[in-house]
Amino acid sequence: MRMTVATLALAAFATTTLAATAFAKPSNKLVVPLKTSAGQDAGTATFRQLKDGKLSIKLNLKNLPLGQHAVHIHEHPVCDAPDFKTAGGHFNPAGKEHGSMNPAGHHNGDLPQNITIGEGHVGQASFKVDYLSMTPGAADSILANGGTSIMVHEKADDMKTDPTGNAGNRIACGVISAPTP
């Protein structure tokens, strides 16, 4: 009888735990570490899904060259150094052209501004976009199909030249993927 009660108790606990895990709400915040092509810490990108549907993106970058740099979301959750080409092209589920100044629309991976890396080789930027989300299963989700990546380029994005905005080589990368429970 003891074994039966213990077995039932264990089964009830396991079922409750699995149900809680299966129906848990996804986190509305994700912190992504970035690395340079040499493997050095390049700071973080923090993504937060806001109640109004917009996605907040906060960049706190370091150990990067001085000047303006493009930041884009790329299509694959892979950041193999030294060139980060494994990240693929810009995240572009709608099949648009590049650049916020493009009258036909822009890639979902095109972020609205460059980041300036200044004194101490650090830089911060913060913005909100309505064309990306962390909603599981949504076409515009940075977590769709296993995730995406965030990329820092060597030069500024001119916001119009297709396909990359003349942003140059990839100098830092971070994998964006759903946290494992």
C-alpha positions as CSV (number, residue, x, y, z in Angstrom):
1,M,0.0,0.0,0.0
2,R,2.8,2.4,0.8
3,M,4.4,1.9,-2.6
4,T,1.0,2.6,-4.3
5,V,0.5,5.9,-2.3
6,A,4.1,7.0,-2.9
7,T,3.7,6.1,-6.6
8,L,0.5,8.1,-6.8
9,A,2.0,11.1,-5.0
10,L,5.0,11.1,-7.3
11,A,2.7,10.8,-10.4
12,A,0.6,13.7,-9.2
13,F,3.6,15.9,-8.5
14,A,5.1,15.1,-11.9
15,T,1.8,15.8,-13.7
16,T,1.5,19.1,-11.9
17,T,5.0,20.1,-12.6
18,L,4.8,19.2,-16.3
19,A,1.4,21.0,-16.7
20,A,2.9,24.2,-15.0
21,T,5.9,24.0,-17.3
22,A,3.8,23.4,-20.5
23,F,1.5,26.3,-19.8
24,A,4.0,28.8,-18.3
25,K,4.0,32.2,-19.9
26,P,7.1,32.9,-22.0
27,S,9.4,35.5,-20.4
28,N,8.9,39.1,-21.7
29,K,12.6,39.9,-21.2
30,L,15.7,38.4,-22.8
31,V,19.3,39.4,-22.3
32,V,21.7,38.4,-25.1
33,P,25.5,38.6,-24.6
34,L,27.5,39.6,-27.7
35,K,31.1,38.6,-28.5
36,T,33.7,40.1,-30.9
37,S,35.2,38.0,-33.6
38,A,38.2,37.4,-31.2
39,G,35.8,36.1,-28.5
40,Q,36.0,39.2,-26.3
41,D,32.9,40.3,-24.4
42,A,31.1,43.0,-26.5
43,G,28.3,43.7,-24.1
44,T,24.6,42.9,-24.1
45,A,21.4,43.5,-26.0
46,T,18.2,43.4,-23.8
47,F,14.9,42.6,-25.5
48,R,11.6,43.3,-23.7
49,Q,8.1,42.6,-25.1
50,L,6.0,45.6,-24.1
51,K,2.3,45.5,-23.3
52,D,1.6,47.8,-26.3
53,G,3.0,45.2,-28.6
54,K,6.2,47.0,-29.3
55,L,9.6,45.4,-28.7
56,S,12.1,47.4,-26.7
57,I,15.8,46.9,-27.5
58,K,18.5,48.2,-25.3
59,L,22.1,48.0,-26.3
60,N,25.0,48.2,-23.8
61,L,28.1,47.6,-25.9
62,K,31.8,47.6,-25.1
63,N,35.2,46.7,-26.5
64,L,34.3,47.9,-30.0
65,P,36.0,50.4,-32.3
66,L,35.2,54.1,-31.9
67,G,32.5,55.5,-34.3
68,Q,29.1,54.7,-35.6
69,H,28.1,51.1,-36.2
70,A,25.0,49.4,-37.7
71,V,23.1,46.9,-35.6
72,H,20.8,44.4,-37.3
73,I,18.9,41.3,-36.5
74,H,20.1,38.4,-38.7
75,E,18.2,35.3,-39.7
76,H,20.0,32.4,-37.9
77,P,20.8,31.8,-34.2
78,V,24.5,31.1,-35.0
79,C,27.5,33.3,-34.4
80,D,30.6,31.4,-35.6
81,A,33.7,33.6,-35.5
82,P,35.6,35.1,-37.1
83,D,33.3,36.5,-39.7
84,F,29.8,35.5,-38.3
85,K,28.6,34.6,-41.8
86,T,26.7,31.6,-40.3
87,A,24.2,34.1,-39.0
88,G,22.9,34.5,-42.5
89,G,21.4,37.7,-43.9
90,H,19.1,40.2,-42.3
91,F,15.9,38.8,-40.7
92,N,13.4,39.4,-43.5
93,P,10.2,37.2,-43.2
94,A,8.2,39.7,-45.3
95,G,10.7,39.7,-48.3
96,K,11.3,43.5,-48.2
97,E,14.4,45.5,-49.3
98,H,16.9,47.1,-46.9
99,G,16.7,50.4,-45.2
100,S,14.3,52.5,-43.1
101,M,14.4,55.1,-45.9
102,N,13.3,52.6,-48.5
103,P,9.8,53.6,-49.7
104,A,8.8,50.0,-50.3
105,G,9.5,49.1,-46.7
106,H,12.4,47.5,-44.9
107,H,13.7,44.2,-43.5
108,N,12.4,43.3,-40.1
109,G,16.1,43.0,-39.1
110,D,16.8,46.7,-40.0
111,L,16.9,48.6,-36.7
112,P,16.0,52.3,-36.7
113,Q,19.4,53.8,-35.7
114,N,23.1,53.2,-35.5
115,I,25.0,53.0,-32.3
116,T,27.9,55.3,-31.5
117,I,30.8,53.8,-29.7
118,G,32.6,56.6,-27.8
119,E,35.2,57.2,-25.1
120,G,36.2,54.0,-23.4
121,H,35.0,52.0,-26.4
122,V,31.5,51.8,-25.0
123,G,28.1,52.8,-26.3
124,Q,24.4,52.6,-25.4
125,A,21.3,52.9,-27.5
126,S,17.7,52.2,-26.8
127,F,14.7,52.1,-29.1
128,K,11.2,50.5,-29.6
129,V,10.0,48.9,-32.8
130,D,6.6,47.6,-33.8
131,Y,7.8,45.2,-36.6
132,L,9.6,42.7,-34.3
133,S,8.3,40.6,-31.4
134,M,9.1,37.9,-29.0
135,T,5.7,36.2,-29.6
136,P,6.2,32.5,-30.1
137,G,5.1,31.4,-33.5
138,A,4.6,34.9,-34.9
139,A,6.2,35.6,-38.3
140,D,8.0,38.7,-36.9
141,S,9.3,36.9,-33.8
142,I,13.0,37.1,-33.1
143,L,12.5,33.6,-31.5
144,A,10.8,32.0,-34.5
145,N,12.4,28.8,-36.0
146,G,14.9,28.5,-33.2
147,G,15.8,32.1,-33.0
148,T,17.9,34.8,-34.7
149,S,21.0,36.8,-33.9
150,I,22.0,40.4,-33.3
151,M,24.9,41.7,-35.3
152,V,27.1,44.8,-35.0
153,H,28.8,45.9,-38.2
154,E,32.1,47.8,-38.7
155,K,30.4,50.9,-40.2
156,A,27.2,52.9,-40.0
157,D,24.1,51.8,-41.9
158,D,23.2,54.3,-44.5
159,M,19.5,53.2,-44.1
160,K,18.9,52.8,-47.8
161,T,21.5,50.6,-49.7
162,D,20.2,47.1,-50.4
163,P,20.9,44.5,-49.0
164,T,23.0,45.7,-46.0
165,G,23.2,49.5,-45.9
166,N,26.9,49.5,-46.7
167,A,27.5,48.6,-43.1
168,G,30.7,46.6,-43.8
169,N,32.0,43.5,-42.0
170,R,30.4,41.9,-39.0
171,I,32.4,42.7,-35.8
172,A,30.2,41.4,-32.9
173,C,27.4,38.9,-32.7
174,G,24.9,37.5,-30.1
175,V,22.6,34.5,-30.4
176,I,18.9,35.3,-29.8
177,S,17.0,32.2,-28.7
178,A,14.2,31.3,-26.2
179,P,15.6,30.4,-22.8
180,T,15.5,26.8,-22.0
181,P,13.2,25.9,-19.1
